[in-house]
Amino acid sequence: MAVVFSGLFQVNKKNTLKDFVAMAGPLNVSHLLMFTKSEKSVNLRIARMPRGPTLHFQVNSYSTISDLSHHVS
């Protein structure tokens, strides 16, 4: 899944969640939305920076942008 963050932060595969949390303060990021996917489910976590709370949701269904473009005339 793609990571979208401020242009001031270089994003690569070596970045960990700790890196994003550390940079949230200096870049004035107030919330992080994290999607995780396992074999059984897709989950959404919404974290308020810097000290929480963190909300956890299980995603039951979703549509991609390509799914939506087929239905728009």
C-alpha positions in Angstrom: 0.0 0.0 0.0 1.2 3.5 -0.7 2.3 6.0 1.9 1.3 9.6 1.5 3.1 12.1 3.7 4.3 15.7 3.5 6.8 16.4 0.7 9.3 17.4 3.4 9.7 13.8 4.5 11.5 11.2 2.3 9.4 8.0 2.3 11.0 4.7 1.5 10.6 1.0 2.4 13.0 1.3 5.4 10.8 3.8 7.2 9.0 2.4 10.3 6.0 3.7 12.2 8.4 5.2 14.7 9.8 7.4 11.9 6.4 8.7 11.0 5.5 9.4 14.6 8.8 11.2 15.2 8.2 13.5 12.2 4.5 14.2 12.9 5.3 16.9 15.4 7.7 19.0 13.4 5.5 18.7 10.3 2.3 19.6 12.3 0.6 16.3 11.4 -2.3 15.8 13.8 -3.6 12.3 12.7 -2.3 9.2 11.0 -4.5 6.8 9.1 -3.0 3.4 8.7 -4.5 0.5 6.7 -3.2 -3.0 7.2 -4.1 -6.1 5.3 -3.9 -9.7 6.4 -5.2 -12.9 4.8 -8.4 -12.6 6.8 -9.2 -8.9 7.0 -8.4 -5.3 6.2 -8.0 -3.0 9.3 -8.0 0.8 9.7 -6.2 2.5 12.6 -6.7 6.2 13.2 -4.0 7.6 15.5 -4.1 11.1 17.0 -0.6 12.6 17.3 1.4 12.7 19.5 -0.2 10.9 22.4 -3.4 9.3 21.2 -6.0 7.9 21.4 -5.8 5.3 18.6 -9.0 3.9 17.1 -9.1 0.5 15.5 -11.7 -0.6 12.9 -12.1 -3.7 10.8 -13.1 -2.9 7.2 -15.9 -5.1 6.0 -16.0 -3.9 2.4 -14.4 -1.2 0.2 -14.3 0.0 -3.4 -11.2 1.1 -5.3 -11.2 4.1 -7.6 -11.2 1.9 -10.6 -14.4 0.1 -9.3 -16.1 3.5 -9.0 -15.0 4.8 -12.4 -16.9 1.9 -14.1 -20.2 3.1 -12.5 -19.8 6.8 -13.4 -21.2 7.8 -16.7 
